[in-house]
């Protein structure tokens, strides 16, 4: 197929201000998750962009769940060929460090604001990449379906979970892309996730009657201790998947990322709790890891004579696609055509929505212009030129995946 990367880049460069304006509109909607605010309003902005581009948008309103306000999936499509590609993304963002992060600023070729990199900028790139493919006649034999979900930052159970349960993901699709902030590499695999909340129970008593109390905090410490030992042991493991550095190849466990106890400084705490967050490599099994964690907590509680409750907040398997797969090589060739350099493949350090697709046998990848190391920070930004380069890759991928 003739290399049309220059033509695609020129088309997108001519719409740089238009793309930035839409991204500013998205950033201004404070879709912080948790708790999950203003999701329906942001979905409305995405619908407006899709209508402008002729992508037949549909809003799927979800049943209320947890603290999510107006949980919604935005769905749309362009093209009519037999080869189906999913462009998937999310419009919720992690909580901001300050309110001004929802006041976007364009400066020195960057658009600064919460969610600009992770991943509202990516949504704009996917939409305009598809628009370029449509306008330049690159969609022969291909159909792109957009899935934009509202709760990726807390596991995607409502959004992506609904897509799976409602059979809105066709296992015959040829590929899935998501615009996570990969910094120019391709994430072809991701870790699985287990999140627990462990609660211990005691008996509250005033400090003057400490002998009558049962200290739930002491029980919590004894239960957490073997888990912290395990966390250091897991870091010594190594995955067979490529990672950004040798040290990043370990298996991850964070104990006490959140914790709490007691009602006041002068009382024996009658209750205490702490979080357990496990991110395991693709070689490890979800069921085995969950059983190990619950078993360790239960055993430690029995040894301490403690009453304990365990809430499983998240249990998600890992996902991967072989980097030798033809779809993976096609994506790499498109990136090379745009950037002039072949990309590397890596295991994502966290959890990705690619897993919902790869578990159905769909080749699934993350590739985006944002940078992970700044995505959740106070100065989050996306480079506008990188947005357009990624959009060009998405356009070329749709053209080449069927060839």
C-alpha positions in Angstrom: 0.0 0.0 0.0 1.3 3.5 -0.8 2.7 5.4 2.2 0.2 8.1 2.8 1.5 9.2 6.2 2.6 12.7 5.0 -0.9 13.3 3.6 -2.5 12.2 6.9 -0.2 14.3 8.9 -0.9 17.4 6.8 -4.7 16.8 7.2 -4.4 16.6 11.0 -1.9 19.6 11.3 -4.6 21.7 9.5 -7.0 20.9 12.4 -4.6 21.5 15.3 -6.6 24.3 16.8 -9.9 22.4 16.4 -8.4 19.4 18.2 -7.1 21.6 21.0 -10.4 23.3 21.4 -12.3 20.1 21.9 -9.7 18.8 24.3 -10.1 22.0 26.3 -13.8 21.4 26.5 -13.3 17.9 27.8 -10.7 18.9 30.4 -13.1 21.6 31.8 -15.5 18.8 32.9 -14.1 17.6 36.2 -14.8 13.9 35.8 -12.8 12.9 38.9 -13.0 9.2 39.8 -13.3 8.5 42.6 -16.0 9.5 43.2 -17.1 9.8 39.6 -18.5 13.3 39.0 -20.1 14.9 36.0 -19.8 11.8 33.8 -23.0 12.3 31.9 -22.0 15.9 31.1 -18.6 14.8 29.7 -20.4 12.1 27.7 -22.5 14.9 26.1 -19.3 16.7 25.0 -18.0 13.5 23.4 -21.3 13.1 21.7 -21.1 16.6 20.3 -17.6 15.8 18.8 -18.8 12.6 17.3 -21.8 14.3 15.7 -19.6 17.0 14.3 -17.4 14.3 12.7 -20.3 12.2 11.5 -19.8 9.2 13.7 -23.4 8.4 14.7 -23.0 8.7 18.5 -25.0 6.7 21.0 -25.2 7.3 24.8 -25.6 4.1 26.8 -26.9 5.2 30.3 -25.8 2.7 32.9 -27.6 1.7 36.1 -26.4 3.7 39.2 -23.5 2.1 40.9 -21.4 3.2 43.9 -20.6 6.9 43.8 -20.6 7.3 40.0 -22.8 10.3 38.8 -24.6 9.5 35.6 -22.5 6.6 34.5 -22.5 6.5 30.7 -20.8 4.8 27.8 -20.3 6.8 24.5 -20.5 4.6 21.4 -20.1 5.5 17.8 -18.9 4.2 14.5 -17.4 5.1 11.1 -17.0 3.0 8.0 -18.9 -0.1 6.8 -16.3 -2.8 6.0 -16.2 -6.3 7.3 -13.0 -5.8 9.3 -14.0 -4.4 12.7 -11.6 -2.4 14.9 -12.4 -1.0 18.3 -11.0 2.3 19.4 -11.5 2.3 23.2 -10.9 4.9 25.8 -12.0 6.4 29.1 -13.1 9.9 30.1 -12.8 9.7 33.9 -9.7 11.1 35.5 -7.9 10.7 38.8 -8.7 13.3 41.4 -6.9 16.6 40.9 -4.4 18.2 43.3 -6.0 21.6 42.8 -9.2 22.9 41.2 -7.2 25.0 38.6 -6.2 21.7 36.8 -9.7 21.8 35.3 -8.8 25.2 33.7 -6.9 24.1 30.6 -3.9 26.1 29.4 -2.2 26.0 26.0 1.5 26.9 26.3 4.7 26.1 24.4 3.0 23.4 22.3 1.4 21.7 25.3 -2.1 21.5 26.6 -2.0 21.5 30.4 -4.8 20.2 32.6 -6.1 17.2 34.5 -6.8 14.3 32.1 -5.0 15.9 29.1 -2.6 12.9 28.9 -4.7 10.3 30.7 -6.6 10.2 28.4 -8.9 12.9 27.1 -6.1 13.9 24.7 -6.1 10.3 23.5 -9.8 10.4 22.9 -9.4 13.4 20.6 -6.5 11.7 18.8 -8.6 8.6 18.2 -11.6 10.6 16.9 -9.5 12.7 14.6 -7.4 9.8 13.4 -10.6 8.1 12.4 -11.9 11.3 10.8 -8.7 11.6 8.8 -9.1 8.0 7.6 -12.7 8.7 6.6 -12.0 11.9 4.7 -8.9 10.6 2.9 -10.6 7.4 1.8 -8.6 5.0 3.9 -11.4 3.0 5.4 -12.1 0.7 2.5 -13.1 -2.7 4.0 -12.8 -1.4 7.6 -15.3 -0.3 10.3 -14.2 1.5 13.4 -16.4 1.3 16.5 -15.7 3.7 19.4 -16.2 2.6 23.1 -15.6 5.4 25.6 -16.2 4.4 29.2 -16.6 6.3 32.4 -14.9 4.3 35.2 -11.5 3.0 34.0 -9.7 4.7 36.9 -11.6 2.4 39.4 -11.5 -0.8 37.4 -14.0 -0.4 34.5 -16.5 -2.9 35.9 -19.5 -0.6 35.1 -18.4 0.5 31.6 -16.2 -2.2 30.1 -18.0 -4.8 32.2 -21.3 -3.7 30.6 -19.9 -3.9 27.1 -18.8 -7.5 27.8 -22.0 -8.6 29.5 -24.2 -7.0 26.9 -22.2 -8.7 24.2 -21.3 -5.4 22.6 -17.7 -6.6 22.0 -17.5 -8.8 18.9 -14.9 -11.5 19.4 -14.4 -11.6 15.6 -12.9 -8.0 15.7 -9.4 -7.8 14.1 -7.9 -5.4 16.7 -8.5 -3.0 19.6 -6.5 0.1 20.3 -6.6 2.4 23.4 -4.9 5.7 23.7 -3.4 5.3 27.2 -0.3 7.5 27.9 2.4 5.0 26.8 5.0 7.7 25.9 5.4 6.3 22.4 5.9 2.6 23.2 3.3 -0.1 22.6 1.8 -1.8 25.7 0.9 -5.3 24.4 0.3 -6.8 27.9 -0.9 -5.7 31.3 -0.9 -6.9 34.9 -3.9 -8.2 36.7 -5.3 -6.6 39.8 -6.7 -7.6 43.2 -7.8 -5.0 45.7 -8.9 -5.9 49.2 -10.2 -3.9 52.2 -9.3 -5.7 55.5 -11.2 -4.7 58.6 -10.4 -5.7 62.2 -12.8 -5.5 65.1 -12.1 -4.9 68.8 -13.7 -3.2 71.7 -13.6 0.5 72.2 -12.6 1.9 75.6 -11.5 5.2 77.1 -7.8 5.5 77.8 -8.6 5.3 81.5 -10.2 1.9 81.0 -7.7 0.6 78.5 -7.7 -2.7 80.3 -11.3 -3.2 79.2 -10.7 -2.6 75.5 -9.5 -4.8 72.7 -7.2 -2.8 70.4 -8.2 -3.4 66.7 -5.2 -1.4 65.6 -2.8 -3.9 67.2 -4.6 -6.7 65.4 -4.4 -4.8 62.1 -0.6 -4.5 62.5 -0.2 -8.2 63.2 -2.3 -9.1 60.2 -0.5 -6.7 57.9 3.0 -7.9 58.8 3.2 -11.1 56.8 1.7 -9.3 53.8 4.5 -6.7 53.9 7.0 -9.5 54.0 5.4 -11.0 50.9 5.5 -7.6 49.1 9.3 -7.6 49.4 9.6 -11.2 48.2 7.4 -10.5 45.2 9.6 -7.6 44.0 12.4 -10.2 43.5 10.3 -12.1 40.9 10.8 -11.4 37.2 8.3 -11.4 34.3 9.2 -12.8 30.9 7.5 -9.9 29.3 9.6 -6.8 28.2 9.6 -4.0 30.7 11.1 -0.5 30.9 13.8 -1.6 33.3 15.0 -4.7 35.0 13.7 -3.5 38.4 10.2 -3.0 36.9 9.9 -6.7 36.2 8.9 -7.7 39.7 5.4 -8.6 40.9 3.7 -5.8 42.9 1.9 -5.7 46.3 1.1 -2.5 48.2 -0.1 -2.9 51.8 -1.8 0.0 53.6 -2.0 2.4 50.7 -5.1 3.5 52.6 -5.7 2.8 56.3 -7.7 4.1 59.3 -8.5 3.3 62.9 -10.3 4.5 66.0 -12.5 7.4 67.0 -10.1 9.6 68.9 -6.6 9.8 70.3 -7.7 9.0 73.9 -9.6 5.8 73.2 -8.7 2.2 72.4 -9.7 1.7 68.7 -12.6 -0.6 68.4 -12.1 -0.9 64.6 -9.3 -0.5 62.1 -8.9 -1.2 58.4 -6.2 -1.2 55.7 -6.1 -1.7 51.9 -4.2 -4.4 50.0 -3.5 -3.8 46.3 -1.9 -6.6 44.3 -0.7 -6.2 40.7 0.4 -9.5 39.3 2.3 -10.4 36.1 0.7 -12.3 33.2 2.5 -15.5 34.3 0.5 -15.5 37.6 -3.1 -16.7 38.0 -5.9 -14.5 39.4 -7.5 -17.3 41.4 -4.3 -18.5 43.0 -3.2 -15.0 44.0 -6.6 -14.1 45.5 -6.6 -17.4 47.4 -3.1 -16.7 48.7 -3.9 -13.2 50.0 -7.2 -14.2 51.7 -5.4 -17.3 53.2 -2.6 -15.1 54.6 -5.0 -12.6 56.2 -7.2 -15.4 57.7 -4.2 -17.2 59.1 -2.7 -14.1 60.6 -6.1 -13.1 62.1 -6.4 -16.6 63.7 -2.9 -16.4 65.2 -3.8 -13.0 66.6 -7.2 -14.0 67.9 -8.7 -11.3 65.9 -12.1 -10.9 64.2 -11.6 -9.8 60.6 -13.7 -9.0 57.5 -12.3 -9.1 54.0 -14.0 -7.1 51.2 -12.8 -7.9 47.7 -13.1 -4.6 45.8 -11.4 -5.7 42.6 -10.4 -8.9 41.0 -9.2 -8.6 37.4 -7.1 -11.0 35.3 -4.1 -9.9 33.3 -4.2 -9.7 29.5 -1.7 -10.0 26.7 -1.2 -10.2 22.9 1.9 -11.7 21.3 4.1 -8.9 19.9 4.7 -11.2 16.8 1.0 -11.1 16.0 0.3 -9.6 12.6 -1.8 -6.8 14.1 1.0 -5.9 16.5 3.5 -5.7 13.6 1.1 -3.6 11.6 0.8 -1.2 14.4 4.6 -1.0 14.7 4.9 -0.3 11.0 2.4 2.5 11.2 4.3 4.1 14.1 7.5 3.7 12.1 5.9 5.4 9.1 4.9 8.4 11.2 7.8 8.7 13.7 10.6 7.4 11.5 11.6 4.9 14.2 10.4 1.4 15.2 8.6 1.4 18.6 9.3 -1.0 21.4 6.8 -3.4 23.0 6.4 -3.4 26.8 4.3 -4.8 29.6 2.2 -2.0 31.1 3.1 -1.4 34.7 -0.5 -1.4 35.7 -3.9 -2.6 34.5 -5.4 -1.8 31.1 -8.8 -2.0 29.5 -7.1 -4.1 26.7 -7.7 -7.1 29.0 -11.5 -7.0 28.3 -10.7 -7.6 24.6 -7.6 -9.8 24.7 -9.5 -12.2 26.9 -11.9 -12.7 24.0 -9.0 -13.4 21.6 -9.0 -9.9 20.1 -5.4 -8.5 19.5 -5.4 -5.5 21.9 -2.8 -2.7 22.4 -2.3 0.6 24.1 -0.5 3.4 22.3 -0.7 7.1 23.1 1.2 10.3 23.1 0.8 11.2 26.8 3.5 10.3 29.3 2.7 8.0 32.2 5.1 9.6 34.7 3.3 13.0 34.5 -0.3 11.8 33.9 -1.5 11.8 37.5 0.6 14.7 38.7 -0.1 18.4 39.4 1.3 19.5 36.1 -0.2 17.0 33.7 0.0 17.9 30.1 -0.1 16.4 26.6 2.2 17.5 23.8 -0.1 18.7 20.9 2.2 17.5 18.2 2.3 14.1 19.8 -1.5 14.1 19.8 -1.5 14.6 16.1 1.2 12.0 15.4 -0.8 9.4 17.3 -3.9 10.4 15.4 -2.0 9.8 12.2 -1.0 6.3 13.5 -4.6 5.5 14.3 -5.6 6.6 10.8 -2.9 4.5 9.1 -3.7 1.5 11.3 -7.3 1.4 10.1 -6.1 1.5 6.5 -3.4 -1.2 6.8 -4.9 -3.7 9.3 -7.1 -5.2 6.5 -4.3 -5.3 3.9 
